[in-house]
Amino acid sequence: MSNYHQKFKTTFDWVTIPAGEFLMGSDKTQDKDADDDELPQHKLYLPAYKIARGPVTVTQFAQFVTATGYQTTAEQQYRFTYFGFRVVTLDE
């Protein structure tokens, strides 16, 4: 993590989402633009969880990566494409 990101201590304003059921997916009788991968609409139960009230900043993500060693799928594969061009890491 850069020194810039180390200077700032970040915190999250967490919101607790209560456990419960919700309808996931779409119903073509009510949404003519529903894609096939949204079907069928069904009930799903989720346990209670917390989510940040606002979006994650670059600094917060950098601190998360440093603390956990998290790697994106692209980083795990050491390659990804950007507008059709292969992008590689410097250690490749």
C-alpha positions in Angstrom: 0.0 0.0 0.0 1.3 3.5 -0.8 2.3 5.9 1.9 -0.7 8.0 0.7 -3.1 5.3 1.7 -1.3 4.6 5.0 -1.9 8.2 6.1 -5.6 7.9 6.2 -7.5 5.7 8.6 -10.8 4.8 7.2 -14.0 3.6 8.8 -17.3 2.4 7.5 -20.7 3.5 8.5 -22.2 0.0 8.7 -25.9 -0.7 8.3 -27.4 -4.0 9.5 -29.7 -5.7 7.0 -32.1 -8.0 8.9 -32.5 -11.7 8.0 -35.4 -12.5 5.8 -36.8 -13.6 2.5 -36.9 -11.6 -0.7 -37.9 -12.2 -4.3 -34.8 -12.7 -6.5 -35.0 -12.7 -10.3 -37.6 -11.5 -12.7 -41.0 -12.4 -13.9 -41.5 -12.0 -17.7 -45.2 -11.4 -17.2 -44.3 -8.2 -15.3 -41.0 -7.3 -16.9 -40.9 -7.8 -20.7 -37.2 -6.8 -20.7 -36.2 -9.5 -18.2 -33.2 -11.6 -19.4 -33.3 -15.4 -19.4 -30.5 -15.5 -16.7 -32.9 -13.6 -14.3 -35.5 -16.4 -14.5 -37.2 -17.9 -12.7 -38.2 -15.4 -10.0 -37.9 -17.2 -6.7 -37.8 -16.6 -2.9 -34.4 -16.6 -1.3 -33.6 -16.4 2.4 -30.5 -14.5 3.6 -29.2 -14.3 7.2 -28.6 -10.9 8.7 -25.6 -9.1 7.4 -23.9 -5.7 7.4 -23.1 -3.5 4.4 -21.4 -0.1 4.2 -23.8 2.8 3.9 -21.7 4.4 1.2 -19.4 3.2 -1.6 -16.0 1.8 -0.9 -13.2 4.3 -1.7 -9.8 3.4 -3.3 -8.1 4.0 0.0 -10.5 1.7 1.9 -10.0 -1.0 -0.8 -6.2 -0.6 -0.6 -6.3 -1.1 3.2 -8.5 -4.1 2.8 -6.1 -5.7 0.3 -3.1 -5.0 2.5 -4.9 -6.4 5.6 -6.2 -9.6 3.9 -4.0 -10.2 0.9 -7.1 -10.3 -1.3 -6.6 -10.7 -5.0 -9.1 -10.2 -7.7 -9.8 -13.0 -10.2 -7.7 -11.1 -12.8 -4.8 -10.9 -10.3 -5.1 -14.6 -9.5 -4.8 -15.4 -13.2 -2.1 -12.7 -13.7 -3.9 -11.4 -16.8 -6.9 -9.7 -17.9 -8.0 -7.8 -21.0 -8.7 -4.2 -21.5 -10.5 -3.3 -24.7 -9.4 -6.6 -26.1 -5.7 -6.1 -25.3 -4.0 -8.5 -22.8 -2.8 -6.8 -19.7 -0.1 -8.4 -17.7 1.5 -7.7 -14.3 5.0 -6.5 -14.0 6.2 -9.8 -12.5 5.0 -11.9 -15.4 
